[in-house]
């Protein structure tokens, strides 16, 4: 990998996400000073006054790495990630939204038309008697105004450009970020395409792993607000849907240490093709009945299966989105 003269140059960019990944960089606290000492941040528009023209003027390949968080939802985001890909030796999908689609990817349960109709015409707080919807281009007083195209489908970063590495998490933890940056600076990166986190299930580093029954069977599925959670006992054994069996380790089990079940934000291990299908299979295998009606009763206690099993990974899954034909017919 070619090293630029002087301090290595890096960029950060924010696509369709909540901004938590940007906060995660700041959460490095005093260790961010070590990063700033070692790297020259030449593009970070959410934090510093950089413009697109600054990136366009850079020689191709002059950036050591670009860290891009968020899924790709608009034409502007697509243009920026293509530009940063050209300018960067390494492109890193930073966080769950860039890696596997994230929570914004659940919008793939609808299409652009239905989303616009709901937001601009039907929502309880909307006052829009003229029924005005966003337009890509409009003429006003002899001037043309334009907006980015709002795409029909949310895509993770690697469905738009080639991605070299992935840093998982919603948001990535400071420890994972720091290890990734240190590996980048030392030139000790694993093979391209790797996820920069341990390739094992979260259950293996869970502080409650020794309390998980050898034969675990669920007779009921409960939500966290419905029970008093035992802080020392396996959450699955308490009937709570903890996604640790299908989720990659590396987060230090922070949610579980906070007495809440894992929701799967670190995504799957390398041995899992479809995260949602994997955890669905795991839950089905521990449902404590062979009676069809009883199984249906137990599983009906999951109020939002797609939002539970594909909360972060729908755009990267085998499903990717709901079929447009089903949307047109008003079907699920």
N, C-alpha and C positions, 0 to 999 in steps of 0.2 A: 504494500500500500504506500503510495507516494505521500511523503510528509511535506506540507508547505513550509516555506521559510518563516522563521519567527514562531510565535505561539500558534498552536493549531487553532483554526477558526471553526466555530460552530454556529448553528442557527437553531432557533426554536420557533415553531409555528403552531397555531391553534385553529383546528377545523371545527367540525360539528361535535361539540362536547360541552361540559358544564363549566370548565375552567379549573376544575380540581387538580388537573395535572400540572398546570402552571403554579398553583399553590404548593404542590408537592415539591417543586424545585426550591421554592422559598423555605419549605419545611426542613431543608438541609441545615438550617440555622447557621451556626458559625462555620460549619464545614463548607458552606457555599463560597466562603472566602478562599478556601484551597482550590475550589473549582475555577473561580475567577482568576486566580493567580496562574493557573496552568493552561487555561483556555481563553481565547479571545471571542467573546460573544458578539457577532457582527450583525445579527438579525434576531430580534425578539420584540415584535411590535406591541405585544400586550404589556410590556414592562418599560421599553425604551423607545425613543422616537426614531424608528427606522421606517423606510418606505419601500414599496415594491421596486422602485427604480434603483434603489441601492443594491438589491439582489441582481437585477438585470445587468448591472454594470460590472458584476464580478466575473472573472474568468471561469469558464467551465471547469469543474473539479477542484476549485480553489478552497472549498470548505471541506474540512476533515469529515464532518458529520452534520446532518440535520435531524433534530428530534421533532417529530410531528405527532401531535396528539389530536384526537378527534377523528370521526369517520368523515367520509366525503359525501356531502349533501347537495352542494351547489357547484355551478360552473366556476365560480371564483376560486373555491377551494381546490377544485381539480387543476385549474391553471397554476395555482401556487405550488402544489405538490409536484407537478411536472417540472416547473421551473427549478425548485429546490433539488429535485432528483438530478437535474442536469448540472447543477452547480456543486453537488456534493459527491465525495468519494463513497460515503456511507449514508444510507437513509434508514432511520430507526423509527419504527412504529412505537410510540411512547404512550402506554396506557391501554386499557381495555377497548376504548372506542376505536382507536387506530388499529389495534391488533385484530379484533373480532367483531367490531361494530358497536358494541356497548349499548347502553340504554337508548340512545338516539336511534339505534337500529330497530327497535320495536315499532317504529313508524312504518316499517315494511309490512305491517299488518293492514295498512291502508295505502292508497295511492295519493298523488299530489292533489287531484281534484277533490277527493273527499276530505283531505286535510284542510285545504283552503276553504271549502264550504263550511266546515265546522268552525274554524278559527275566525273567519271574517264575516260569516253570516249567521251562525247558530249559537255561538257561545253566549252564556247568560250575561256577560258584561259587555258584549259588542253592540254598539249603536251604529248601524250602517244601512240606513233606509234606501240608499241608492244602489246597494248591492255591489259596491266597488271591490274588485279583486286586484291583487298585485299584477302588474304587467311588466314584461321584460323591457319593452321600449314604449315611450309615450312622447308625443309632441306637445309642448307647452310654451306659448308665447314665442314661437319660432325656434325654440331650442329643443333638442332631443335629450330626454333623460332615460337612463337605463339602470336596470337592476340585474344581479346575477340570476341565472336560470336555476330554479328550484327543481332538482331532479326528482323523478318519480320514485327512485330507489336509493336507499342509504347503502353505501359500500365501505367495507374496511379498506385500509390503505393499499394492501397488496392486490386488490382487485382493480387498482388504478395505475400503480407504478410498481416497479420491482423494489422490494424491501429487503434490506440486508440483515437487520436484527429486530427483535421484539422485546420490549420491556413491559411486562404485564401489570395489571392492577387498576383499580378504580378507587383511589389513584395509586400509582406505584409508591411503595414505601421508600422513605429516605435511604434505608439500608440497600435496597435493590438498586436505586438510582446511583448511589455512590459506588457500589461495586461495578456497575456497568461503565461509569465514567472512568474509573481507575483501570479497568480492563482495556478500555479504548486508548487511554494515554500510554499504557504499557505495551500496547500492541499484542495483548494476550487474549484475543477474542476467539471464541469457538468457531466452527464452520458456519459460513453464511447461511442465513435462514433460521438460526437458532433463537430460542427464547432465552433471555438472560436471567434465568431463575432456575431453581432446582427442578429436575425432571422426575418428580415423584409426587404422589398424592398428598394432599394436606393432612389426611388422617395420620400419616407417618410422623408428622411433627406436632400433632395436636396434644396439648397438655392433658387431655382427658382420655387419651387413647387406651389406657389400661382399664378404663371402666366400661368399655364397649363390650357387650355380651358376645360370647363366641357364636351363639346362634341368636341373631337379632331378628325379631318379628314385630311388625307394627300392627296393632289392633285399632289404633286411632292415630290421626294426624292432626296436630294442634298448631296454632299460630302463637307466636311469642306472647301476645297480650292475653291469651286465654289460660295461661298456666303460670304458676310460680316456678321459675327455672332453678333447678338445683345446680349451683355453681361448680360442683365437683363431679358431675355425672355426664356421660356421653349424651349429647343433645339428641341424636337419633333415637337413643334408648328411651328418651323422654317424649317421643312422638313428634319432635320438631324436625322439619325438613332441613337438615344440614347438608350442604352440597360438597362437603369435604372429600367424600370418596371419589369424586370425579374431578376435583379441582387441583390445579398445580400448587405445590407448596412454595414457600418463599416469603409469604406475607407475615410470618411470625405469629400466625393464628390470632391476629389482633381482634377480629370480631368475636371469636370464641372467648378470648380473654376478657372481652367486654360483656360476656354472658349472652351473646347473640349468635345464632347459627350462621355458618358460612353461606354466602349467596353466589359464590362462584366467580368473583371478579378477576381472579388470576387465570381464568380459562383452563383449558384441558392440558394434560400431559401430551407428550409426543405420540403416545400409543392410542390416543382417542381421536377418531375422525370427526365425530359429531357430539359436542358436549351435551346438548339437551337430550339426545337419544341415550347417551351413556348414563346420565343421572336418572332418566325415566326408567331405564332398564334396571338400575340399581334399586330404585324404590319399588318397582314391581316385584323384584326378587325377594324383598323382605316384607311384603304384605302378608300379614299373618292369617291367611285363609285360603282355602281351595274352592270355596263356594263363590260362584260367579256374582251373585247378588251382593254378598258380603264384601267381595273385592270392590265392586262398583261403589258401595256405600263408603268404604274407607277412602278410595281415591277421589270421591266427590268432595271430600273435605279439603282438597286443594282448590282454592277459589279461582286461581288464575294460572293454569298449567303452562301456557306459553310464557307469561311473564315470570314464572318461577324457574322453569327449566331452560329457557332461552333468553333470560334477562339481559345478558351481555353478548350473546353469540349468534343471534338470529341471522344477520347478514352473512356470516362466515359459515353457516351450517349448510347441510344438504338441502334444506328448505329454502333458505335465503329470503323469501317473501311470500305473502299470500298471493295466490293466483288471481290475476286481474279478472278472469271470467267469474270467479266466485264473488269478487267485490261487486262486479256489475250486476250479478244476480241477487246481491244482498245475502249471500250465504257465508258460512264460516270457513 
